[in-house]
Amino acid sequence: MVMKPRIKRLDEIIDKMVNVVEDSKDEIFYISEDAREEYERLVIELNETKDKVLKHIKAEKELSKKVQTSKRHLSEVSKSFDRYSEEEIREVYEVTHNLQTKLIMLREKERNLRLKRDDLERRLIGLENTINRADGLVGKVSIILQYLNEDFQQVNEILKEAKEKHKFGLKIIEAQEEERRKISREIHDGPAQMLANILLRSEIVERTAREESLLIAVAEIKNVRQLIKQSLQDVRRIIYDLRPMTLDDLGLIPTLNKYLSTTAEFHEVSIDFTEFGTEKRLEPECEVVLFRLIQEAVQNSIKHADASHIHVKIEITKNHIIAVVTDNGKGFDPSIQKDDSFGIIGMKERVDLFGGKLVIQSKVNKGTKVIIRIPNQ
């Protein structure tokens, strides 16, 4: 009973692991998107900066020409002080100085713009690498997540199968105990009561033979004989339910014939039996498994499907043994697993042990077909 909490905790751990990987994938995706937006913004800013650099270069060239012209003019004025007034000389000097100052400032702005351009280009390269790495990581995480989901799905299937086997194991124990109680009741109510009655009648026979006439004693002996015969039939029936003796002595087909005819008569249903290629005996273990599988399928048709007609067919070939049990019962939806479907689980377990395959075809109100296929080893 400790198994369920452990499986539940394992399921929670698996779900948390998958959620962590999915969250990591989302985080990487958001980082990639942020980097992409920043990249696009920096591209626009870089293009604007490049345009400004070009404009500053053009303006610098024009201003540089003006500075050169002003310097030449200042040189001429400096050589001919006598031809120009002091005011004119100061004006030429100030114009040249102002032009030189503007040129220095323009060159400083151009240098800053170039530095900004270079910095933007480096940042764009870094962002491009980040985007590429993020995209690569998203792809890798997606692959990892796919593998995790597939692997964890297999784990869940294994856990589910383990839980089913655990339930099935408990059901087997319960069924064994119930079968023991059933046999105990049958022996107590049948042969045990009969034997007690026989013992009592034998005492009556003894007293009658001693105290009364022999004719009455003989009649009482006949009653005792009838009780013994009935008790023997009950014992044989119980033994047959545990394991049919004819299965070891005569084989699968005669045992099935007897079982199906007895079942049909007892439950008042129509059961047809068809066999092909059954000349040779099968391995004892194989005969027991096939008998129990067909017995389970027939009992399911009677008890659960309320079938009025059942057709059992068995075909033995060189490589395979195929048994088919078809009924006209109420059917069911095979995709819906019920809590009490341990009979089907048990049938699958038996078939798996022999490397075979069990197929159940059924529809609601359309009957059921059970196909059993196992290798003929």
TORKEFI-32866 format. One record per residue (C-alpha): residue in three letters; x, y, z. Coordinates in Angstrom, 2 decimals. Layout:
<doros>
[doro 'ala'; [X; Y; Z]]
...
</doros>
This chain:
<doros>
[doro 'met'; [0.00; 0.00; 0.00]]
[doro 'val'; [3.07; 2.30; 0.23]]
[doro 'met'; [3.42; 2.18; -3.52]]
[doro 'lys'; [0.73; 4.76; -4.39]]
[doro 'pro'; [2.22; 7.74; -2.45]]
[doro 'arg'; [5.67; 6.97; -3.87]]
[doro 'ile'; [4.34; 6.87; -7.43]]
[doro 'lys'; [2.38; 10.07; -6.77]]
[doro 'arg'; [5.54; 11.83; -5.51]]
[doro 'leu'; [7.48; 10.60; -8.54]]
[doro 'asp'; [4.76; 11.96; -10.84]]
[doro 'glu'; [5.02; 15.33; -9.07]]
[doro 'ile'; [8.83; 15.38; -9.45]]
[doro 'ile'; [8.55; 14.56; -13.17]]
[doro 'asp'; [5.94; 17.30; -13.67]]
[doro 'lys'; [8.14; 19.82; -11.83]]
[doro 'met'; [11.16; 18.90; -13.98]]
[doro 'val'; [9.18; 19.35; -17.19]]
[doro 'asn'; [7.76; 22.67; -15.91]]
[doro 'val'; [11.27; 23.92; -15.03]]
[doro 'val'; [12.54; 23.09; -18.52]]
[doro 'glu'; [9.50; 24.74; -20.12]]
[doro 'asp'; [9.97; 27.85; -17.97]]
[doro 'ser'; [13.67; 27.96; -18.92]]
[doro 'lys'; [12.70; 27.73; -22.57]]
[doro 'asp'; [10.27; 30.65; -22.12]]
[doro 'glu'; [12.92; 32.72; -20.31]]
[doro 'ile'; [15.45; 32.12; -23.09]]
[doro 'phe'; [12.79; 33.05; -25.65]]
[doro 'tyr'; [12.03; 36.31; -23.81]]
[doro 'ile'; [15.76; 37.12; -23.60]]
[doro 'ser'; [16.04; 36.49; -27.34]]
[doro 'glu'; [13.05; 38.73; -28.06]]
[doro 'asp'; [14.41; 41.53; -25.85]]
[doro 'ala'; [17.80; 41.25; -27.54]]
[doro 'arg'; [16.11; 41.33; -30.95]]
[doro 'glu'; [14.16; 44.48; -30.05]]
[doro 'glu'; [17.33; 46.10; -28.70]]
[doro 'tyr'; [19.16; 45.06; -31.88]]
[doro 'glu'; [16.53; 46.68; -34.09]]
[doro 'arg'; [16.63; 49.88; -32.00]]
[doro 'leu'; [20.43; 50.04; -32.17]]
[doro 'val'; [20.40; 49.49; -35.95]]
[doro 'ile'; [18.19; 52.57; -36.31]]
[doro 'glu'; [20.43; 54.54; -33.94]]
[doro 'leu'; [23.55; 53.36; -35.81]]
[doro 'asn'; [22.16; 54.46; -39.16]]
[doro 'glu'; [21.28; 57.87; -37.71]]
[doro 'thr'; [24.77; 58.17; -36.22]]
[doro 'lys'; [26.40; 57.25; -39.55]]
[doro 'asp'; [24.32; 59.92; -41.28]]
[doro 'lys'; [25.44; 62.47; -38.68]]
[doro 'val'; [29.09; 61.44; -39.15]]
[doro 'leu'; [28.79; 61.93; -42.91]]
[doro 'lys'; [27.15; 65.33; -42.42]]
[doro 'his'; [29.88; 66.37; -39.97]]
[doro 'ile'; [32.58; 65.23; -42.40]]
[doro 'lys'; [30.98; 67.28; -45.15]]
[doro 'ala'; [30.57; 70.28; -42.86]]
[doro 'glu'; [34.17; 69.87; -41.66]]
[doro 'lys'; [35.48; 69.93; -45.22]]
[doro 'glu'; [33.53; 73.11; -46.01]]
[doro 'leu'; [34.56; 74.73; -42.76]]
[doro 'ser'; [38.18; 73.65; -43.31]]
[doro 'lys'; [38.18; 75.43; -46.66]]
[doro 'lys'; [36.82; 78.56; -45.03]]
[doro 'val'; [39.51; 78.35; -42.34]]
[doro 'gln'; [42.25; 78.03; -44.96]]
[doro 'thr'; [40.87; 80.99; -46.89]]
[doro 'ser'; [40.62; 83.05; -43.72]]
[doro 'lys'; [44.20; 82.10; -42.76]]
[doro 'arg'; [45.50; 83.22; -46.14]]
[doro 'his'; [43.60; 86.47; -45.78]]
[doro 'leu'; [45.00; 86.91; -42.25]]
[doro 'ser'; [48.52; 86.27; -43.59]]
[doro 'glu'; [48.10; 88.95; -46.24]]
[doro 'val'; [46.76; 91.39; -43.70]]
[doro 'ser'; [49.63; 90.64; -41.35]]
[doro 'lys'; [52.19; 91.40; -44.06]]
[doro 'ser'; [50.59; 94.73; -44.94]]
[doro 'phe'; [49.73; 96.44; -41.68]]
[doro 'asp'; [50.10; 99.83; -43.34]]
[doro 'arg'; [47.33; 99.12; -45.84]]
[doro 'tyr'; [44.73; 98.02; -43.26]]
[doro 'ser'; [43.36; 99.73; -40.25]]
[doro 'glu'; [43.65; 98.26; -36.80]]
[doro 'glu'; [39.92; 97.57; -36.80]]
[doro 'glu'; [40.13; 95.61; -40.05]]
[doro 'ile'; [43.07; 93.58; -38.80]]
[doro 'arg'; [41.25; 92.71; -35.54]]
[doro 'glu'; [38.13; 91.72; -37.49]]
[doro 'val'; [40.08; 89.39; -39.81]]
[doro 'tyr'; [41.87; 87.87; -36.84]]
[doro 'glu'; [38.62; 87.26; -34.92]]
[doro 'val'; [36.91; 85.70; -37.96]]
[doro 'thr'; [39.85; 83.34; -38.44]]
[doro 'his'; [39.91; 82.47; -34.75]]
[doro 'asn'; [36.16; 81.80; -34.65]]
[doro 'leu'; [36.38; 79.60; -37.73]]
[doro 'gln'; [39.24; 77.63; -36.21]]
[doro 'thr'; [37.27; 77.21; -32.94]]
[doro 'lys'; [34.21; 75.97; -34.83]]
[doro 'leu'; [36.40; 73.56; -36.80]]
[doro 'ile'; [37.91; 72.15; -33.58]]
[doro 'met'; [34.46; 71.74; -32.04]]
[doro 'leu'; [33.12; 70.16; -35.24]]
[doro 'arg'; [36.02; 67.72; -35.32]]
[doro 'glu'; [35.41; 66.86; -31.63]]
[doro 'lys'; [31.75; 66.16; -32.37]]
[doro 'glu'; [32.76; 64.05; -35.36]]
[doro 'arg'; [35.22; 62.10; -33.20]]
[doro 'asn'; [32.49; 61.48; -30.58]]
[doro 'leu'; [30.08; 60.39; -33.27]]
[doro 'arg'; [32.70; 57.99; -34.66]]
[doro 'leu'; [33.26; 56.57; -31.17]]
[doro 'lys'; [29.49; 56.19; -30.72]]
[doro 'arg'; [29.23; 54.52; -34.12]]
[doro 'asp'; [32.00; 52.07; -33.27]]
[doro 'asp'; [30.40; 51.35; -29.87]]
[doro 'leu'; [27.01; 50.73; -31.51]]
[doro 'glu'; [28.60; 48.36; -34.02]]
[doro 'arg'; [30.30; 46.41; -31.21]]
[doro 'arg'; [27.04; 46.24; -29.26]]
[doro 'leu'; [25.21; 45.06; -32.35]]
[doro 'ile'; [27.76; 42.28; -32.85]]
[doro 'gly'; [27.33; 41.25; -29.20]]
[doro 'leu'; [23.52; 41.32; -29.50]]
[doro 'glu'; [23.66; 39.33; -32.71]]
[doro 'asn'; [25.76; 36.69; -30.97]]
[doro 'thr'; [23.32; 36.70; -28.02]]
[doro 'ile'; [20.35; 36.27; -30.38]]
[doro 'asn'; [22.06; 33.44; -32.23]]
[doro 'arg'; [23.00; 31.68; -28.98]]
[doro 'ala'; [19.50; 32.20; -27.58]]
[doro 'asp'; [17.91; 30.81; -30.74]]
[doro 'gly'; [20.29; 27.87; -30.58]]
[doro 'leu'; [19.46; 27.29; -26.92]]
[doro 'val'; [15.72; 27.48; -27.61]]
[doro 'gly'; [16.14; 24.84; -30.30]]
[doro 'lys'; [18.23; 22.62; -28.02]]
[doro 'val'; [15.85; 23.05; -25.09]]
[doro 'ser'; [12.93; 22.21; -27.39]]
[doro 'ile'; [14.69; 19.00; -28.41]]
[doro 'ile'; [15.49; 18.21; -24.75]]
[doro 'leu'; [11.88; 18.94; -23.79]]
[doro 'gln'; [10.66; 16.67; -26.55]]
[doro 'tyr'; [12.94; 13.87; -25.37]]
[doro 'leu'; [11.90; 14.49; -21.75]]
[doro 'asn'; [8.22; 14.36; -22.63]]
[doro 'glu'; [8.72; 11.16; -24.63]]
[doro 'asp'; [10.86; 9.55; -21.91]]
[doro 'phe'; [8.55; 10.70; -19.12]]
[doro 'gln'; [5.58; 9.46; -21.11]]
[doro 'gln'; [7.26; 6.06; -21.21]]
[doro 'val'; [7.94; 6.39; -17.47]]
[doro 'asn'; [4.29; 7.25; -16.86]]
[doro 'glu'; [3.24; 4.26; -18.95]]
[doro 'ile'; [5.60; 2.04; -16.95]]
[doro 'leu'; [4.27; 3.52; -13.70]]
[doro 'lys'; [0.71; 3.03; -14.90]]
[doro 'glu'; [1.50; -0.56; -15.82]]
[doro 'ala'; [3.17; -1.05; -12.43]]
[doro 'lys'; [0.10; 0.32; -10.65]]
[doro 'glu'; [-2.13; -1.95; -12.70]]
[doro 'lys'; [0.06; -4.94; -11.87]]
[doro 'his'; [0.04; -3.91; -8.22]]
[doro 'lys'; [-3.76; -3.76; -8.25]]
[doro 'phe'; [-3.86; -7.00; -10.18]]
[doro 'gly'; [-1.58; -8.67; -7.64]]
[doro 'leu'; [-3.87; -7.57; -4.80]]
[doro 'lys'; [-6.87; -8.75; -6.79]]
[doro 'ile'; [-5.23; -12.14; -7.29]]
[doro 'ile'; [-4.72; -12.47; -3.54]]
[doro 'glu'; [-8.35; -11.49; -2.94]]
[doro 'ala'; [-9.51; -13.91; -5.64]]
[doro 'gln'; [-7.43; -16.71; -4.16]]
[doro 'glu'; [-8.90; -16.11; -0.70]]
[doro 'glu'; [-12.40; -15.89; -2.15]]
[doro 'glu'; [-11.81; -19.11; -4.08]]
[doro 'arg'; [-10.63; -20.80; -0.88]]
[doro 'arg'; [-13.76; -19.60; 0.93]]
[doro 'lys'; [-15.90; -20.82; -1.95]]
[doro 'ile'; [-14.28; -24.25; -1.98]]
[doro 'ser'; [-14.53; -24.42; 1.81]]
[doro 'arg'; [-18.25; -23.62; 1.67]]
[doro 'glu'; [-18.84; -26.09; -1.14]]
[doro 'ile'; [-17.03; -28.89; 0.72]]
[doro 'his'; [-18.81; -28.00; 3.96]]
[doro 'asp'; [-22.27; -27.73; 2.39]]
[doro 'gly'; [-21.74; -30.61; -0.04]]
[doro 'pro'; [-19.42; -33.59; 0.60]]
[doro 'ala'; [-18.96; -32.86; 4.33]]
[doro 'gln'; [-22.72; -32.76; 4.94]]
[doro 'met'; [-23.15; -35.85; 2.78]]
[doro 'leu'; [-20.46; -37.76; 4.69]]
[doro 'ala'; [-22.06; -36.80; 8.01]]
[doro 'asn'; [-25.40; -37.95; 6.67]]
[doro 'ile'; [-23.84; -41.19; 5.40]]
[doro 'leu'; [-22.32; -41.81; 8.83]]
[doro 'leu'; [-25.71; -41.27; 10.45]]
[doro 'arg'; [-27.44; -43.53; 7.93]]
[doro 'ser'; [-24.82; -46.25; 8.40]]
[doro 'glu'; [-25.62; -46.27; 12.12]]
[doro 'ile'; [-29.32; -46.55; 11.24]]
[doro 'val'; [-28.52; -49.47; 8.91]]
[doro 'glu'; [-26.57; -51.20; 11.65]]
[doro 'arg'; [-29.37; -50.72; 14.19]]
[doro 'thr'; [-32.05; -51.73; 11.70]]
[doro 'ala'; [-30.18; -54.89; 10.70]]
[doro 'arg'; [-29.78; -55.80; 14.36]]
[doro 'glu'; [-33.18; -54.85; 15.71]]
[doro 'glu'; [-35.52; -54.99; 12.70]]
[doro 'ser'; [-35.67; -56.82; 9.38]]
[doro 'leu'; [-32.90; -57.15; 6.79]]
[doro 'leu'; [-35.22; -55.83; 4.05]]
[doro 'ile'; [-35.45; -52.45; 5.76]]
[doro 'ala'; [-31.67; -52.47; 6.24]]
[doro 'val'; [-31.11; -53.22; 2.51]]
[doro 'ala'; [-33.43; -50.36; 1.54]]
[doro 'glu'; [-31.51; -48.05; 3.84]]
[doro 'ile'; [-28.24; -49.24; 2.27]]
[doro 'lys'; [-29.60; -48.19; -1.13]]
[doro 'asn'; [-30.24; -44.69; 0.24]]
[doro 'val'; [-26.71; -44.63; 1.63]]
[doro 'arg'; [-25.36; -45.71; -1.77]]
[doro 'gln'; [-27.26; -42.84; -3.44]]
[doro 'leu'; [-25.82; -40.37; -0.95]]
[doro 'ile'; [-22.30; -41.68; -1.64]]
[doro 'lys'; [-22.86; -41.36; -5.39]]
[doro 'gln'; [-24.08; -37.75; -5.03]]
[doro 'ser'; [-21.17; -36.92; -2.72]]
[doro 'leu'; [-18.73; -38.38; -5.25]]
[doro 'gln'; [-20.26; -36.22; -8.00]]
[doro 'asp'; [-19.86; -33.11; -5.84]]
[doro 'val'; [-16.20; -33.96; -5.11]]
[doro 'arg'; [-15.52; -34.53; -8.81]]
[doro 'arg'; [-17.23; -31.23; -9.70]]
[doro 'ile'; [-15.09; -29.35; -7.19]]
[doro 'ile'; [-11.94; -31.05; -8.51]]
[doro 'tyr'; [-12.99; -30.24; -12.09]]
[doro 'asp'; [-13.45; -26.57; -11.20]]
[doro 'leu'; [-9.97; -26.52; -9.69]]
[doro 'arg'; [-8.39; -28.28; -12.66]]
[doro 'pro'; [-10.19; -30.56; -15.14]]
[doro 'met'; [-8.68; -34.04; -15.02]]
[doro 'thr'; [-9.52; -34.54; -18.69]]
[doro 'leu'; [-7.09; -31.74; -19.56]]
[doro 'asp'; [-4.18; -33.99; -18.56]]
[doro 'asp'; [-5.74; -37.25; -19.78]]
[doro 'leu'; [-7.49; -36.31; -23.03]]
[doro 'gly'; [-6.16; -32.85; -23.91]]
[doro 'leu'; [-7.54; -29.40; -24.66]]
[doro 'ile'; [-10.24; -30.08; -27.25]]
[doro 'pro'; [-12.19; -32.81; -25.37]]
[doro 'thr'; [-11.97; -30.75; -22.18]]
[doro 'leu'; [-13.30; -27.67; -23.98]]
[doro 'asn'; [-16.09; -29.73; -25.53]]
[doro 'lys'; [-17.20; -30.98; -22.14]]
[doro 'tyr'; [-16.77; -27.62; -20.42]]
[doro 'leu'; [-18.69; -25.69; -23.08]]
[doro 'ser'; [-21.55; -28.18; -23.25]]
[doro 'thr'; [-21.84; -28.23; -19.42]]
[doro 'thr'; [-21.71; -24.43; -19.25]]
[doro 'ala'; [-24.30; -24.04; -22.00]]
[doro 'glu'; [-26.67; -26.42; -20.23]]
[doro 'phe'; [-26.15; -24.89; -16.79]]
[doro 'his'; [-26.55; -21.24; -17.91]]
[doro 'glu'; [-29.12; -21.99; -20.64]]
[doro 'val'; [-27.14; -20.28; -23.42]]
[doro 'ser'; [-26.22; -21.40; -26.92]]
[doro 'ile'; [-22.52; -22.17; -27.36]]
[doro 'asp'; [-21.02; -23.36; -30.66]]
[doro 'phe'; [-17.53; -24.85; -30.78]]
[doro 'thr'; [-15.38; -25.15; -33.91]]
[doro 'glu'; [-11.83; -26.49; -34.08]]
[doro 'phe'; [-9.27; -26.72; -36.92]]
[doro 'gly'; [-5.95; -28.54; -37.08]]
[doro 'thr'; [-6.25; -30.09; -33.61]]
[doro 'glu'; [-4.89; -33.57; -34.34]]
[doro 'lys'; [-1.79; -33.22; -32.15]]
[doro 'arg'; [-1.59; -32.50; -28.44]]
[doro 'leu'; [-0.06; -29.21; -27.32]]
[doro 'glu'; [2.38; -28.64; -24.51]]
[doro 'pro'; [0.65; -29.07; -21.11]]
[doro 'glu'; [1.36; -25.48; -20.03]]
[doro 'cys'; [-0.03; -24.17; -23.32]]
[doro 'glu'; [-3.21; -26.26; -23.00]]
[doro 'val'; [-3.81; -25.01; -19.46]]
[doro 'val'; [-3.34; -21.36; -20.50]]
[doro 'leu'; [-5.63; -21.70; -23.53]]
[doro 'phe'; [-8.31; -23.42; -21.47]]
[doro 'arg'; [-8.21; -20.72; -18.78]]
[doro 'leu'; [-8.25; -17.92; -21.37]]
[doro 'ile'; [-11.26; -19.37; -23.19]]
[doro 'gln'; [-12.93; -20.13; -19.85]]
[doro 'glu'; [-12.46; -16.49; -18.75]]
[doro 'ala'; [-13.75; -15.13; -22.07]]
[doro 'val'; [-16.84; -17.38; -21.97]]
[doro 'gln'; [-17.57; -16.48; -18.34]]
[doro 'asn'; [-17.26; -12.77; -19.19]]
[doro 'ser'; [-19.74; -13.22; -22.05]]
[doro 'ile'; [-22.23; -14.90; -19.72]]
[doro 'lys'; [-21.79; -12.86; -16.53]]
[doro 'his'; [-21.04; -9.37; -17.86]]
[doro 'ala'; [-22.33; -9.28; -21.44]]
[doro 'asp'; [-25.60; -11.20; -20.87]]
[doro 'ala'; [-24.95; -13.04; -24.13]]
[doro 'ser'; [-27.47; -15.58; -25.41]]
[doro 'his'; [-25.18; -17.02; -28.09]]
[doro 'ile'; [-21.41; -17.65; -27.93]]
[doro 'his'; [-19.17; -19.01; -30.65]]
[doro 'val'; [-15.79; -20.46; -29.67]]
[doro 'lys'; [-13.30; -21.22; -32.42]]
[doro 'ile'; [-9.77; -22.57; -32.05]]
[doro 'glu'; [-7.29; -23.07; -34.88]]
[doro 'ile'; [-3.90; -24.71; -34.45]]
[doro 'thr'; [-1.36; -24.13; -37.21]]
[doro 'lys'; [2.30; -24.98; -37.48]]
[doro 'asn'; [3.41; -21.61; -36.10]]
[doro 'his'; [0.48; -20.22; -34.16]]
[doro 'ile'; [-2.56; -21.08; -32.08]]
[doro 'ile'; [-5.53; -18.78; -32.58]]
[doro 'ala'; [-8.60; -18.84; -30.35]]
[doro 'val'; [-11.61; -16.59; -30.99]]
[doro 'val'; [-14.57; -16.15; -28.63]]
[doro 'thr'; [-17.47; -14.16; -30.11]]
[doro 'asp'; [-20.74; -13.28; -28.38]]
[doro 'asn'; [-23.91; -11.31; -29.12]]
[doro 'gly'; [-23.91; -9.57; -25.74]]
[doro 'lys'; [-24.28; -5.92; -24.82]]
[doro 'gly'; [-20.62; -5.14; -25.50]]
[doro 'phe'; [-18.57; -2.26; -24.08]]
[doro 'asp'; [-16.15; 0.53; -24.98]]
[doro 'pro'; [-12.59; -0.95; -24.84]]
[doro 'ser'; [-11.07; 2.55; -24.49]]
[doro 'ile'; [-12.75; 2.98; -21.09]]
[doro 'gln'; [-10.97; 0.96; -18.43]]
[doro 'lys'; [-13.09; -0.01; -15.46]]
[doro 'asp'; [-11.76; -0.52; -11.95]]
[doro 'asp'; [-12.93; -4.13; -11.93]]
[doro 'ser'; [-11.44; -5.12; -15.30]]
[doro 'phe'; [-8.88; -7.40; -13.68]]
[doro 'gly'; [-10.12; -10.39; -15.67]]
[doro 'ile'; [-8.91; -8.75; -18.89]]
[doro 'ile'; [-5.63; -7.75; -17.22]]
[doro 'gly'; [-5.15; -11.35; -16.11]]
[doro 'met'; [-5.81; -12.58; -19.64]]
[doro 'lys'; [-3.20; -10.16; -20.99]]
[doro 'glu'; [-0.71; -11.32; -18.38]]
[doro 'arg'; [-1.22; -14.97; -19.39]]
[doro 'val'; [-0.88; -14.17; -23.10]]
[doro 'asp'; [2.26; -12.05; -22.50]]
[doro 'leu'; [3.91; -14.94; -20.66]]
[doro 'phe'; [3.71; -16.98; -23.89]]
[doro 'gly'; [4.79; -14.08; -26.13]]
[doro 'gly'; [1.35; -13.85; -27.66]]
[doro 'lys'; [-1.16; -11.13; -28.42]]
[doro 'leu'; [-4.65; -10.45; -27.06]]
[doro 'val'; [-7.08; -8.33; -29.08]]
[doro 'ile'; [-10.52; -7.35; -27.78]]
[doro 'gln'; [-12.98; -5.89; -30.27]]
[doro 'ser'; [-16.24; -4.60; -28.86]]
[doro 'lys'; [-18.89; -1.92; -29.29]]
[doro 'val'; [-21.79; -1.02; -27.07]]
[doro 'asn'; [-24.81; -3.18; -28.01]]
[doro 'lys'; [-22.75; -4.79; -30.80]]
[doro 'gly'; [-21.26; -7.78; -29.00]]
[doro 'thr'; [-17.64; -8.65; -28.25]]
[doro 'lys'; [-14.90; -10.59; -30.00]]
[doro 'val'; [-11.84; -11.84; -28.09]]
[doro 'ile'; [-8.91; -12.91; -30.27]]
[doro 'ile'; [-6.06; -14.86; -28.64]]
[doro 'arg'; [-2.93; -15.54; -30.66]]
[doro 'ile'; [0.09; -17.31; -29.19]]
[doro 'pro'; [3.10; -19.01; -30.83]]
[doro 'asn'; [2.96; -22.78; -31.31]]
[doro 'gln'; [6.33; -23.69; -29.82]]
</doros>
